[in-house]
């Protein structure tokens, strides 16, 4: 499956392992070069290898490219757990323009509370990289934990609310980010 632009919101279409179903990415303006690719290879009825690659551009702020690989355990149609590793190259468009390469691990739990209601819980930890002091960007991949609830209102229409604690390596503080999202498809 290949999609372009914003991260897909349906688990059936494949989510980026560490960009959760509810990202605070609405502040972005995806460029024509942005992409999101997801692949899932089933080993048996319950275990799958998963992989994804994405590029996101935030006009005036920067860009990142990320590659992820992991395992997904699906014990039932309502529940899955996935874990794996990720590599990310980030470019900050501050003066001077800075580049950062980071690697990390992630995990995500998805549970369908009802037919149209989903609970997502995620966490990721990144090692390496030194973000230039004035340019910490909560939209880029970072160490954090969070949760969200998504409701499918009707076909191609979704409402999500959630929160994430993000670790800022420069200030050495955990910061809470909350957001909501309404996604309408045509």
C-alpha positions as CSV (number, residue, x, y, z in Angstrom):
1,X,0.0,0.0,0.0
2,X,1.3,3.5,-0.8
3,X,-0.2,6.7,0.3
4,X,0.9,10.3,-0.1
5,X,0.5,13.3,2.1
6,X,-0.9,13.0,5.6
7,X,-0.5,9.8,7.6
8,X,-3.3,7.4,7.1
9,X,-5.9,7.2,9.9
10,X,-7.2,3.7,9.4
11,X,-5.3,0.8,11.0
12,X,-6.4,-1.4,8.1
13,X,-4.5,0.9,5.7
14,X,-1.4,0.7,7.9
15,X,-0.1,3.3,10.3
16,X,3.4,4.4,10.7
17,X,4.7,2.6,13.8
18,X,5.7,5.6,15.8
19,X,3.4,8.2,14.2
20,X,0.2,7.3,15.9
21,X,-3.3,7.4,14.7
22,X,-3.7,10.8,16.4
23,X,-0.8,13.0,15.4
24,X,-0.6,16.7,16.0
25,X,0.3,17.1,12.4
26,X,-2.5,19.4,11.3
27,X,-0.1,22.3,11.6
28,X,1.8,21.0,8.6
29,X,1.4,21.7,5.0
30,X,2.6,18.5,3.2
31,X,4.8,19.2,0.2
32,X,4.4,17.3,-3.0
33,X,7.5,15.3,-2.1
34,X,6.0,13.9,1.1
35,X,5.2,10.2,1.2
36,X,4.2,7.4,3.4
37,X,4.7,3.7,2.5
38,X,3.6,0.8,4.6
39,X,4.1,-2.9,4.1
40,X,2.9,-5.8,6.2
41,X,4.0,-9.4,5.6
42,X,2.0,-12.0,7.5
43,X,4.0,-14.9,8.8
44,X,1.0,-16.8,10.1
45,X,-2.4,-15.8,11.4
46,X,-1.1,-13.8,14.4
47,X,2.4,-12.5,13.6
48,X,3.5,-10.1,10.9
49,X,6.6,-8.3,9.9
50,X,5.9,-4.6,9.3
51,X,7.9,-1.8,7.7
52,X,7.3,1.7,6.7
53,X,9.1,4.7,5.3
54,X,7.9,8.3,5.3
55,X,9.0,11.8,4.5
56,X,7.4,14.9,6.1
57,X,8.0,18.5,5.3
58,X,6.9,21.4,7.5
59,X,7.2,24.6,5.5
60,X,9.6,27.0,7.3
61,X,10.4,24.5,10.1
62,X,12.2,21.5,8.5
63,X,11.9,18.0,7.2
64,X,12.4,14.5,8.3
65,X,12.8,11.1,6.7
66,X,12.1,8.0,8.8
67,X,12.4,4.2,8.2
68,X,10.8,1.7,10.6
69,X,10.7,-2.1,10.9
70,X,9.0,-4.3,13.5
71,X,6.7,-7.1,14.4
72,X,3.0,-7.0,14.9
73,X,1.1,-9.5,17.0
74,X,-2.6,-9.7,16.2
75,X,-4.3,-12.1,18.7
76,X,-7.8,-11.0,17.7
77,X,-9.5,-8.7,15.2
78,X,-10.0,-6.1,18.0
79,X,-6.5,-6.0,19.4
80,X,-2.8,-5.8,18.2
81,X,0.5,-5.0,19.7
82,X,3.6,-4.0,17.7
83,X,7.2,-3.2,18.5
84,X,10.3,-2.4,16.5
85,X,13.1,0.0,15.6
86,X,13.3,3.2,13.7
87,X,15.9,5.5,12.0
88,X,15.2,9.1,11.3
89,X,17.2,11.9,9.6
90,X,15.9,15.3,10.5
91,X,16.7,18.7,8.9
92,X,15.9,21.9,10.9
93,X,15.5,25.0,8.8
94,X,16.8,27.3,11.5
95,X,20.0,29.4,11.1
96,X,22.3,27.6,10.6
97,X,20.5,24.8,8.9
98,X,21.1,21.7,11.0
99,X,20.8,17.9,10.5
100,X,20.2,15.3,13.1
101,X,20.3,11.5,12.7
102,X,18.6,9.5,15.5
103,X,17.7,5.8,16.1
104,X,15.1,4.4,18.5
105,X,12.6,1.8,19.5
106,X,8.9,2.0,19.6
107,X,5.8,0.1,20.7
108,X,2.1,0.6,20.0
109,X,-1.1,-1.0,21.2
110,X,-4.4,-0.7,19.3
111,X,-7.7,-1.9,20.8
112,X,-11.2,-1.6,19.3
113,X,-13.5,-0.6,22.2
114,X,-16.5,-0.8,20.0
115,X,-17.2,-1.2,16.2
116,X,-16.3,2.4,15.5
117,X,-14.2,3.4,18.6
118,X,-10.5,2.7,18.9
119,X,-8.0,3.2,21.7
120,X,-4.3,3.7,20.7
121,X,-1.4,3.7,23.2
122,X,2.1,4.3,22.0
123,X,5.6,5.0,23.2
124,X,9.0,5.6,21.5
125,X,12.5,6.2,22.8
126,X,15.2,7.8,20.6
127,X,18.9,7.7,21.1
128,X,21.6,9.9,19.7
129,X,21.3,13.2,18.0
130,X,21.7,16.7,19.4
131,X,18.8,19.0,18.5
132,X,20.2,22.5,18.0
133,X,19.2,24.5,21.1
134,X,16.6,27.0,19.6
135,X,14.9,24.5,17.3
136,X,13.2,21.7,19.3
137,X,10.2,20.8,17.1
138,X,7.4,18.6,18.7
139,X,6.3,17.7,15.2
140,X,9.4,15.7,14.5
141,X,10.0,12.1,15.8
142,X,11.0,12.3,19.5
143,X,10.9,10.4,22.7
144,X,7.4,10.3,24.1
145,X,4.4,8.3,25.3
146,X,0.7,8.9,24.6
147,X,-2.8,7.7,24.1
148,X,-5.7,8.6,21.9
149,X,-9.3,7.6,21.2
150,X,-10.6,7.7,17.6
151,X,-14.2,7.5,16.6
152,X,-15.3,6.7,13.0
153,X,-18.4,8.9,12.6
154,X,-19.2,7.5,9.2
155,X,-17.3,6.2,6.2
156,X,-14.1,8.3,5.7
157,X,-14.9,10.6,8.6
158,X,-13.1,10.3,11.9
159,X,-12.8,12.4,15.1
160,X,-9.8,11.8,17.4
161,X,-8.7,13.2,20.8
162,X,-5.6,12.4,22.8
163,X,-2.4,13.5,24.5
164,X,1.3,12.8,24.4
165,X,4.1,13.5,26.8
166,X,7.2,14.5,24.8
167,X,10.7,14.6,26.2
168,X,12.7,17.8,25.2
169,X,16.4,16.9,25.3
170,X,17.5,20.5,25.4
171,X,15.4,21.5,28.5
172,X,15.4,18.0,29.9
173,X,11.7,18.3,30.6
174,X,8.6,16.3,29.7
175,X,6.0,18.4,28.0
176,X,2.4,17.5,27.5
177,X,0.9,18.0,24.0
178,X,-2.8,17.7,23.5
179,X,-4.7,17.9,20.3
180,X,-7.9,16.9,18.5
181,X,-8.5,16.1,14.9
182,X,-11.4,15.8,12.5
183,X,-10.6,13.9,9.3
184,X,-13.1,14.0,6.4
185,X,-12.6,12.0,3.3
186,X,-14.3,12.4,-0.1
